[in-house]
Amino acid sequence: MAGTKKDISAMEGFTRKTYIVNEELSNKIDAISYWGRSTLKDVVFEMQTAFIKAWEKKNGTLKPIPGKK
């Protein structure tokens, strides 16, 4: 798989966050990661990217939250 996907773990600009998530959905995300032979980090990154792209297509480009870096 080397060379076929971006190695997100080697990229800068990532931060650790803790979220409360739906258990059933979390288990499905874990299964996607397992069966897709990908890291959970990569799967979550893909989900976030797809969601934000769809949101911005519908609502326009997101603006930064005032006062937040």
Backbone as a chain_set.jsonl record, in Angstrom:
{"seq": "MAGTKKDISAMEGFTRKTYIVNEELSNKIDAISYWGRSTLKDVVFEMQTAFIKAWEKKNGTLKPIPGKK", "coords": {"N": [[0.81, -1.184, 0.0], [2.122, 1.105, 0.226], [2.838, 4.242, -1.102], [0.455, 4.414, -2.469], [-1.503, 5.754, -1.08], [-1.827, 8.867, 0.715], [0.332, 9.313, 3.434], [-0.972, 10.059, 6.213], [-0.151, 10.136, 8.855], [2.384, 11.138, 8.78], [2.115, 13.752, 8.255], [2.091, 17.258, 9.028], [0.199, 19.545, 11.097], [-1.88, 18.364, 12.418], [-4.017, 17.661, 15.214], [-4.772, 16.509, 18.528], [-7.96, 15.483, 19.573], [-10.844, 14.995, 21.618], [-13.862, 13.35, 21.404], [-17.328, 12.696, 22.074], [-19.011, 9.99, 20.846], [-21.481, 8.242, 18.856], [-22.022, 4.916, 19.701], [-22.654, 2.718, 17.983], [-22.155, 3.799, 15.424], [-19.461, 4.37, 15.766], [-18.39, 1.794, 16.012], [-18.858, 0.886, 13.431], [-17.198, 2.58, 11.976], [-14.745, 1.733, 12.949], [-14.797, -0.845, 11.825], [-14.751, -0.238, 9.096], [-12.196, 0.83, 8.927], [-10.68, -1.424, 9.672], [-11.412, -3.479, 7.756], [-10.836, -2.114, 5.443], [-8.179, -1.982, 5.574], [-6.811, 0.215, 6.634], [-5.697, 3.044, 8.576], [-7.358, 4.165, 11.532], [-7.164, 6.861, 11.891], [-6.741, 7.761, 9.245], [-9.206, 7.032, 8.078], [-11.048, 8.603, 9.552], [-10.094, 11.128, 8.846], [-10.679, 11.124, 6.086], [-13.485, 11.0, 6.25], [-14.099, 13.422, 7.566], [-13.116, 15.265, 5.697], [-14.741, 14.716, 3.426], [-17.277, 15.313, 4.488], [-17.062, 18.057, 5.144], [-16.513, 19.124, 2.615], [-18.945, 18.55, 1.288], [-20.694, 20.023, 2.914], [-19.779, 22.644, 2.507], [-20.268, 22.867, -0.213], [-23.011, 22.971, -0.251], [-23.583, 25.116, 1.51], [-21.688, 27.125, 1.228], [-18.346, 28.494, 1.53], [-16.708, 27.831, 4.586], [-16.352, 30.097, 7.274], [-13.822, 31.288, 9.48], [-14.111, 30.802, 13.047], [-14.813, 33.571, 15.032], [-12.184, 34.981, 16.951], [-10.89, 32.604, 17.403], [-8.043, 30.64, 16.875]], "CA": [[0.0, 0.0, 0.0], [3.014, 2.265, 0.224], [2.835, 5.003, -2.326], [-0.874, 4.519, -3.062], [-2.276, 6.719, -0.301], [-1.027, 9.799, 1.505], [0.574, 8.883, 4.805], [-1.433, 11.169, 7.046], [0.582, 10.164, 10.114], [3.631, 11.874, 8.592], [1.778, 15.136, 7.937], [1.96, 18.22, 10.113], [-1.078, 20.234, 11.094], [-2.892, 17.547, 13.076], [-4.129, 17.871, 16.65], [-5.569, 15.493, 19.219], [-9.248, 15.948, 20.087], [-11.666, 13.945, 22.207], [-15.275, 13.549, 21.117], [-18.274, 11.657, 22.456], [-19.6, 9.545, 19.584], [-22.456, 7.167, 18.888], [-21.288, 3.651, 19.782], [-22.884, 1.917, 16.78], [-21.42, 4.422, 14.33], [-18.041, 4.195, 16.059], [-18.042, 0.41, 15.667], [-18.83, 0.783, 11.967], [-15.979, 3.265, 11.532], [-13.659, 0.791, 13.252], [-14.865, -1.929, 10.849], [-14.271, 0.318, 7.825], [-10.743, 0.913, 9.051], [-10.13, -2.789, 9.69], [-11.612, -4.17, 6.481], [-10.196, -1.337, 4.397], [-6.73, -2.036, 5.825], [-6.396, 1.605, 6.772], [-5.677, 3.462, 9.976], [-8.543, 4.891, 11.971], [-6.841, 8.263, 11.63], [-6.985, 8.009, 7.828], [-10.646, 6.935, 7.824], [-11.687, 9.788, 10.122], [-9.692, 12.256, 8.001], [-11.479, 11.046, 4.858], [-14.869, 11.345, 6.602], [-14.155, 14.852, 7.834], [-12.896, 15.97, 4.435], [-15.939, 14.549, 2.597], [-18.383, 16.031, 5.118], [-16.84, 19.504, 5.001], [-16.67, 19.438, 1.195], [-20.387, 18.537, 1.01], [-21.304, 21.139, 3.639], [-19.412, 23.879, 1.821], [-20.952, 22.887, -1.51], [-24.405, 23.354, 0.026], [-23.705, 26.334, 2.317], [-20.631, 28.092, 0.969], [-17.084, 28.306, 2.257], [-16.751, 28.093, 6.018], [-15.568, 31.218, 7.782], [-13.242, 30.973, 10.804], [-14.834, 31.238, 14.242], [-14.148, 34.773, 15.547], [-11.392, 34.854, 18.165], [-10.282, 31.283, 17.505], [-6.901, 30.478, 15.945]], "C": [[0.859, 1.256, 0.0], [2.983, 2.94, -1.136], [1.461, 5.171, -2.952], [-1.744, 5.534, -2.343], [-1.328, 7.671, 0.399], [-0.858, 9.233, 2.905], [0.252, 10.048, 5.722], [-0.617, 11.276, 8.328], [1.885, 10.949, 9.997], [3.379, 13.359, 8.331], [1.716, 16.007, 9.188], [0.573, 18.835, 10.057], [-2.205, 19.414, 11.704], [-2.878, 17.843, 14.57], [-4.944, 16.737, 17.252], [-6.835, 16.151, 19.761], [-9.968, 14.746, 20.675], [-13.123, 14.29, 21.958], [-16.087, 12.407, 21.705], [-19.023, 11.288, 21.184], [-20.615, 8.434, 19.821], [-21.713, 5.831, 18.794], [-21.447, 2.805, 18.512], [-22.116, 2.483, 15.587], [-19.915, 4.257, 14.526], [-17.574, 2.787, 15.699], [-17.966, 0.225, 14.151], [-17.59, 1.461, 11.392], [-14.76, 2.376, 11.791], [-13.615, -0.332, 12.219], [-14.378, -1.455, 9.474], [-12.748, 0.382, 7.83], [-10.111, -0.477, 8.954], [-10.21, -3.435, 8.32], [-10.978, -3.427, 5.312], [-8.682, -1.301, 4.53], [-6.133, -0.635, 5.896], [-6.342, 1.95, 8.25], [-6.972, 4.189, 10.289], [-8.362, 6.383, 11.697], [-7.126, 8.628, 10.171], [-8.477, 7.987, 7.5], [-11.361, 8.176, 8.344], [-11.333, 11.033, 9.303], [-10.508, 12.289, 6.708], [-12.928, 11.449, 5.116], [-15.016, 12.847, 6.813], [-14.042, 15.656, 6.545], [-14.138, 15.909, 3.547], [-17.115, 15.343, 3.165], [-18.244, 17.538, 4.911], [-17.009, 19.93, 3.546], [-18.161, 19.51, 0.829], [-21.084, 19.718, 1.678], [-21.031, 22.455, 2.917], [-20.071, 23.982, 0.441], [-22.385, 23.381, -1.332], [-24.514, 24.749, 0.629], [-22.687, 27.426, 2.029], [-19.429, 27.836, 1.871], [-17.238, 28.689, 3.719], [-15.867, 29.276, 6.371], [-15.002, 30.806, 9.145], [-14.133, 31.493, 11.935], [-14.1, 32.457, 14.795], [-13.404, 34.509, 16.855], [-10.732, 33.496, 18.352], [-9.186, 31.151, 16.464], [-7.112, 29.322, 15.038]], "O": [[0.348, 2.356, -0.209], [3.09, 2.292, -2.177], [1.298, 5.978, -3.867], [-2.64, 6.116, -2.953], [-0.17, 7.337, 0.651], [-1.815, 8.727, 3.491], [1.093, 10.911, 5.975], [-0.408, 12.376, 8.839], [2.435, 11.381, 11.01], [4.326, 14.135, 8.201], [1.338, 15.547, 10.265], [-0.147, 18.662, 9.074], [-3.376, 19.746, 11.517], [-1.848, 18.228, 15.124], [-5.718, 16.082, 16.553], [-6.785, 17.238, 20.335], [-9.725, 13.609, 20.271], [-13.567, 15.395, 22.267], [-15.598, 11.284, 21.821], [-19.599, 12.15, 20.52], [-20.602, 7.774, 20.86], [-20.875, 5.642, 17.912], [-20.47, 2.238, 18.023], [-21.499, 1.734, 14.828], [-19.181, 4.031, 13.564], [-16.488, 2.61, 15.147], [-17.111, -0.505, 13.651], [-17.0, 0.969, 10.43], [-13.86, 2.282, 10.956], [-12.536, -0.734, 11.782], [-13.677, -2.186, 8.774], [-12.098, 0.028, 6.846], [-9.128, -0.674, 8.239], [-9.2, -3.887, 7.78], [-10.623, -4.038, 4.304], [-7.987, -0.682, 3.724], [-5.095, -0.347, 5.299], [-6.886, 1.222, 9.081], [-7.603, 4.762, 9.4], [-9.308, 7.073, 11.317], [-7.689, 9.688, 9.896], [-8.959, 8.822, 6.735], [-12.198, 8.743, 7.641], [-12.185, 11.896, 9.092], [-10.972, 13.349, 6.286], [-13.534, 12.152, 4.307], [-15.948, 13.466, 6.3], [-14.786, 16.613, 6.332], [-14.547, 16.922, 2.98], [-17.863, 15.972, 2.416], [-19.207, 18.21, 4.543], [-17.586, 20.983, 3.272], [-18.584, 20.434, 0.135], [-21.963, 20.342, 1.083], [-21.931, 23.276, 2.736], [-20.393, 25.081, -0.011], [-22.903, 24.121, -2.168], [-25.439, 25.492, 0.299], [-22.814, 28.539, 2.539], [-19.494, 27.071, 2.833], [-17.816, 29.724, 4.051], [-14.771, 29.434, 5.833], [-15.642, 30.053, 9.879], [-14.821, 32.503, 11.784], [-12.89, 32.396, 15.01], [-13.947, 33.88, 17.763], [-10.078, 33.266, 19.369], [-9.379, 31.509, 15.302], [-6.262, 29.035, 14.195]]}, "num_chains": 1, "name": "protein.A"}
